[in-house]
Amino acid sequence: MEKKWYYAILIIFTTCGFSFSSWISRTPELRDALHATTGTMGVILLGLSMGSILGLVLANFFVRARGGRFAIMTSAFFMFSGFIALSIGALVASQIVVFAALFIFGMGAGMCNVAMNLEGTEIEYRIKKTILPVLHAMFSIGTLAGAGVGAICIKLDISVSWHLTVVACLLFATLMISTRFVPAGIGKDSEADKMASIEEKTADRRLWLNKRTVALAIMALCLAFVEGSANDWIPLAMVDGYDVSHSFSTIIYGVFLTGMISGRSVSGRLIDTYGRVLLLRIAVVLAAIGLLLVILKISIVLCVIAIFLWGLGASLGFPMTISAAGDESEFAVRRVSLVTLAGYSASLAGPPLLGFLANHFGLLNAFIFVLIAICVAGLFTSNVAKVRQAS
């Protein structure tokens, strides 16, 4: 049962990554079609952030009421609807329609992200192996594939609307088929939880919302901001900061994703051997070095190498904090939900803020705030140490 369940979650992670980068790869064209400035694109991206944060909050209620499988199936409808609306917005060049479409898509994506990460931590707990980095590697593989398809569509002059419509249909079909192999009720509150008194629930809150949980949430917030800023702004940063073509900017974004995939693919066994803390500290240093070299704008060749280091360093932070949140079986759903909420909120709300800063200082200079986030995360790395041993 765990094997089919594991493969189903792998497919869901990959599909979500593919759908996300599919529209990100077309953002330079979308910006031109909407006649939007960098600051305006930040406002439009705020629609995605607002929807995603709402989805992250709603996910906790859906999961606890019906389980992760139901939340993923529900999210598929929102993501499909959002993508169809986005394709229409691109066709009619309406900033309002695109904003609303990203809000709807974001709501589904946020809900799905919480549910699929919760499913991943439950599988990890049952098989007693570190798999969250691998699952997130599949997300990155999906984003790389989506960016590659996006670059091909640009070369073949396929419209943004047709591209996104096809992706919407593939996304919906894949998620609905995959959830057939996901057990129902994972994360659902038991009858005892539902009947618990207010006093008991207040006591529970004191137990799970402790200093370690808060520290993990801060780390997730900072490190997801590092990853989300790259996902949203690397193509435009390369076009505006390094004067490359739209298609080449997508290829450079692919280099970042390759770094992410490389780090996540090989990290599972290394984490089990050397521990989370050492691996995460190395990752933080690599991300900081890579981002600093991008900001310094020495040369395009060095920039490409730095983008890879940025991706390699950013690859472990978010999945490792989620794994750490799920260490203790008691209240694991609440811990994972909080850390995931913090991480995805930052990865989605941070980039629009970066857009506003970029409108005044330029994208490369705005990346300094991302560098600060890396340094803050580095202060809390000791909190990812395992507290539950496999029995």
C-alpha positions in Angstrom: 0.0 0.0 0.0 2.8 2.4 0.9 4.5 1.9 -2.4 1.5 2.9 -4.5 0.8 5.7 -2.1 4.4 6.9 -2.4 4.4 6.9 -6.2 1.1 8.7 -6.3 2.4 11.5 -4.1 5.6 11.6 -6.3 3.4 12.2 -9.3 1.3 14.8 -7.5 4.5 16.7 -6.5 5.8 16.5 -10.1 2.6 17.7 -11.7 2.3 20.7 -9.3 5.8 21.7 -10.2 5.1 21.4 -13.9 2.0 23.5 -13.7 3.7 26.2 -11.6 6.7 26.7 -13.9 4.5 26.5 -17.0 3.1 29.9 -16.4 6.2 31.3 -14.8 8.2 30.5 -18.0 5.7 32.8 -19.9 5.9 35.8 -17.4 8.1 38.0 -19.7 5.5 37.6 -22.5 2.6 38.0 -20.2 4.1 41.2 -18.8 4.5 42.6 -22.3 1.0 41.5 -23.3 -0.5 43.2 -20.3 1.7 46.3 -20.8 2.7 46.0 -17.1 5.7 47.5 -15.3 7.7 45.4 -12.9 5.8 47.0 -10.0 2.5 46.2 -11.7 3.6 42.6 -12.1 4.3 42.6 -8.4 0.6 43.6 -7.8 -0.6 40.9 -10.2 1.5 38.3 -8.4 -0.1 39.4 -5.2 -3.3 37.7 -6.5 -1.4 34.4 -6.5 -0.1 35.1 -3.0 -3.4 36.1 -1.5 -5.1 33.0 -3.0 -2.4 30.7 -1.9 -2.4 32.0 1.7 -6.2 31.5 1.8 -5.7 28.0 0.4 -3.0 27.2 3.0 -5.4 28.3 5.8 -8.4 26.4 4.3 -6.2 23.3 3.8 -5.9 22.8 7.6 -9.7 22.7 7.9 -10.2 20.4 4.9 -7.5 18.0 6.0 -8.7 17.8 9.6 -12.4 17.4 8.4 -12.0 15.0 5.5 -8.3 14.0 5.1 -5.5 14.9 2.7 -6.9 13.0 -0.2 -10.1 15.0 -0.2 -8.1 18.3 0.0 -6.0 17.3 -3.0 -9.0 16.4 -5.1 -10.7 19.7 -4.1 -7.6 21.7 -5.0 -7.5 20.1 -8.5 -10.8 21.9 -9.3 -9.5 25.3 -8.2 -6.1 24.9 -10.0 -7.9 23.8 -13.2 -10.4 26.8 -13.1 -7.6 29.2 -12.3 -5.5 28.1 -15.3 -8.4 28.3 -17.7 -9.1 31.8 -16.4 -5.4 32.7 -16.8 -5.4 31.6 -20.4 -8.4 33.8 -21.0 -6.8 36.7 -19.3 -3.7 36.3 -21.4 -5.9 36.2 -24.6 -7.8 39.3 -23.8 -4.8 41.1 -22.1 -6.7 41.9 -19.0 -4.7 42.6 -15.8 -7.9 42.1 -13.7 -8.7 38.8 -15.2 -5.1 37.6 -14.7 -5.1 38.8 -11.1 -8.3 36.9 -10.4 -7.1 33.8 -12.2 -3.9 33.7 -10.2 -6.0 34.1 -7.0 -8.1 31.0 -7.9 -5.1 29.0 -9.0 -3.2 30.0 -5.9 -6.0 28.9 -3.6 -5.9 25.4 -5.1 -2.1 25.3 -5.1 -1.9 26.3 -1.5 -4.4 23.7 -0.4 -2.6 21.0 -2.4 0.8 22.0 -1.1 -0.2 21.5 2.6 -2.1 18.2 1.8 0.7 16.6 -0.3 3.4 17.6 2.3 1.3 16.1 5.0 1.0 12.9 3.1 4.7 12.9 2.5 5.5 13.3 6.2 3.1 10.4 7.0 4.8 8.1 4.5 8.2 9.2 5.9 7.1 8.3 9.4 5.8 4.9 8.4 8.8 3.7 6.3 11.4 5.3 8.7 13.4 7.0 5.9 13.9 10.6 4.8 11.9 11.1 1.6 10.7 14.7 1.8 13.8 16.0 -0.2 13.1 13.4 -2.9 9.4 14.5 -3.1 10.5 18.1 -3.4 13.1 17.0 -6.0 10.2 15.7 -8.0 8.5 19.0 -7.7 11.7 20.6 -9.0 11.9 18.1 -11.9 8.3 19.0 -12.7 9.3 22.7 -12.7 12.3 22.0 -14.9 10.1 20.1 -17.4 7.5 22.9 -17.3 10.2 25.5 -18.0 11.6 23.3 -20.8 8.2 23.0 -22.4 7.7 26.7 -21.9 10.9 27.5 -23.8 9.9 25.2 -26.6 6.5 26.9 -26.8 8.2 30.3 -27.0 10.5 29.1 -29.8 7.5 27.6 -31.7 5.5 30.8 -31.2 2.7 28.9 -29.4 0.4 31.3 -27.7 0.3 31.6 -23.9 -3.4 30.8 -23.9 -3.1 27.5 -25.8 -0.1 26.5 -23.7 -1.9 27.1 -20.4 -5.1 25.5 -21.5 -3.4 22.2 -22.3 -1.5 22.3 -19.0 -4.8 22.9 -17.1 -6.3 19.7 -18.6 -3.2 17.6 -17.9 -3.0 18.9 -14.4 -6.6 18.1 -13.6 -6.6 14.6 -15.1 -3.3 13.6 -13.4 -4.3 14.8 -9.9 -7.7 13.1 -10.1 -6.2 9.8 -11.3 -3.3 9.9 -8.7 -5.5 10.4 -5.7 -7.2 7.0 -6.3 -4.0 5.5 -4.8 -3.9 7.8 -1.8 -5.5 6.4 1.4 -8.6 8.4 2.6 -8.6 10.1 5.9 -4.8 10.8 6.4 -4.6 13.8 8.9 -8.4 13.6 9.6 -9.3 14.4 13.2 -10.4 11.4 15.2 -13.7 11.4 17.1 -11.8 11.9 20.3 -10.2 15.1 18.8 -13.6 16.4 17.8 -15.1 15.8 21.3 -12.2 17.3 23.2 -13.1 20.1 25.6 -12.0 23.7 25.2 -9.6 23.2 28.2 -8.0 20.2 26.5 -7.6 22.0 23.2 -6.0 25.0 25.0 -3.5 22.6 26.8 -2.8 20.9 23.4 -1.9 24.3 21.9 0.7 24.9 24.6 2.3 21.5 23.9 2.8 21.8 20.1 3.3 25.6 19.7 6.7 25.6 21.4 10.0 27.4 20.7 11.2 24.7 18.3 8.0 24.8 16.2 8.2 28.6 16.0 11.9 28.4 15.0 11.1 25.9 12.3 8.3 28.2 11.0 10.8 31.2 10.9 13.3 29.0 9.0 10.6 27.8 6.6 9.5 31.4 6.0 13.0 32.6 5.2 14.2 29.6 3.1 10.9 29.4 1.1 11.3 33.1 0.4 14.7 32.3 -1.0 13.3 29.6 -3.3 10.1 31.5 -4.2 12.0 34.6 -5.2 14.1 32.6 -7.6 11.0 30.9 -9.1 9.2 34.1 -9.7 11.9 36.5 -10.7 14.9 34.8 -12.2 13.6 35.0 -15.8 12.8 38.7 -15.5 16.0 39.4 -13.5 18.1 37.8 -16.3 16.2 39.8 -19.0 16.4 43.1 -17.1 19.7 42.7 -15.3 21.8 40.8 -17.7 20.1 41.8 -21.0 19.5 38.2 -22.2 16.7 37.0 -24.5 13.4 35.7 -23.2 14.2 32.1 -24.2 17.7 32.2 -22.7 16.3 33.6 -19.5 14.1 30.5 -19.3 17.2 28.3 -19.8 18.9 30.0 -17.0 15.9 29.4 -14.8 16.3 25.8 -15.8 19.9 25.9 -14.4 18.4 27.0 -11.0 16.0 24.1 -11.1 18.8 21.7 -12.0 20.6 22.9 -8.9 17.4 22.3 -6.9 16.9 18.8 -8.3 20.6 17.9 -7.8 20.5 18.8 -4.1 17.2 17.1 -3.3 18.0 14.0 -5.3 21.1 13.1 -3.4 20.3 14.5 0.0 18.1 11.8 1.5 20.9 9.3 2.2 23.3 12.1 3.2 20.8 13.4 5.7 20.3 10.0 7.3 24.1 9.6 7.5 25.4 13.0 8.6 22.3 14.6 10.0 20.1 17.5 9.0 22.0 20.3 10.8 25.3 19.8 8.9 23.6 19.5 5.5 21.4 22.5 6.1 24.3 24.7 7.2 26.3 23.7 4.0 23.2 24.5 1.9 22.7 27.9 3.5 26.4 28.9 2.8 26.1 27.7 -0.9 22.8 29.7 -1.4 24.4 32.8 0.1 27.5 32.6 -2.1 25.4 32.0 -5.2 23.0 34.8 -4.6 25.8 37.2 -3.8 27.6 36.5 -7.1 24.3 37.0 -9.0 23.9 40.4 -7.3 27.5 41.5 -8.1 26.8 41.0 -11.9 30.4 40.1 -12.7 29.7 38.2 -15.9 26.9 36.1 -17.4 29.0 32.9 -17.2 29.7 33.4 -13.5 26.0 34.3 -13.1 24.9 30.9 -14.5 27.3 29.1 -12.2 26.0 31.2 -9.3 22.4 30.4 -10.2 23.2 26.7 -9.9 24.8 27.3 -6.5 21.7 29.3 -5.5 19.5 26.4 -6.5 21.7 23.8 -4.8 21.7 25.7 -1.6 18.0 26.5 -1.6 17.1 22.8 -2.3 17.1 21.5 1.3 15.7 24.2 3.5 12.0 23.9 3.0 11.7 20.1 2.9 14.0 19.7 5.8 12.0 22.0 8.1 8.8 20.1 7.1 10.5 16.8 8.0 11.6 18.3 11.3 8.0 19.5 12.0 6.7 15.9 11.6 9.3 14.4 13.9 7.0 13.9 16.8 3.9 11.9 16.0 1.7 13.8 18.5 0.3 17.0 17.0 2.3 16.4 13.8 -0.6 17.6 11.6 -0.6 20.9 13.3 3.1 21.4 13.3 3.4 20.5 9.6 0.5 22.7 8.7 2.0 25.7 10.6 5.5 25.2 9.0 4.0 24.7 5.6 1.8 27.7 6.0 4.8 29.9 7.0 6.9 28.6 4.1 4.4 28.9 1.3 3.2 32.2 2.6 6.7 33.6 2.3 7.4 32.0 -1.0 4.3 33.6 -2.4 3.9 36.8 -0.5 7.6 37.6 -0.6 8.1 37.8 -4.4 5.4 40.5 -4.9 7.1 42.5 -2.2 10.4 42.0 -4.1 8.6 43.4 -7.2 7.8 46.6 -5.4 11.4 46.9 -4.2 12.7 46.1 -7.7 10.6 48.9 -9.1 12.7 51.4 -7.1 16.1 49.7 -6.8 16.2 47.2 -9.7 15.8 43.4 -9.4 19.4 42.5 -8.8 19.7 45.0 -5.9 16.3 43.8 -4.5 17.9 40.4 -4.2 19.9 41.8 -1.2 16.8 41.3 0.9 16.7 37.6 -0.1 20.4 37.3 1.0 19.4 38.7 4.4 16.7 36.1 4.6 19.3 33.4 4.0 21.4 34.8 6.9 18.5 34.9 9.3 17.6 31.2 8.5 21.2 30.3 9.2 20.8 31.4 12.8 18.1 28.7 13.5 19.6 25.6 11.7 20.2 23.7 15.0 16.4 23.3 15.3 16.1 20.8 12.5 18.0 18.1 14.5 15.9 15.0 14.9 14.0 14.5 18.1 12.3 11.2 17.3 14.3 8.1 16.7 13.1 5.4 14.3 11.9 2.4 16.4 
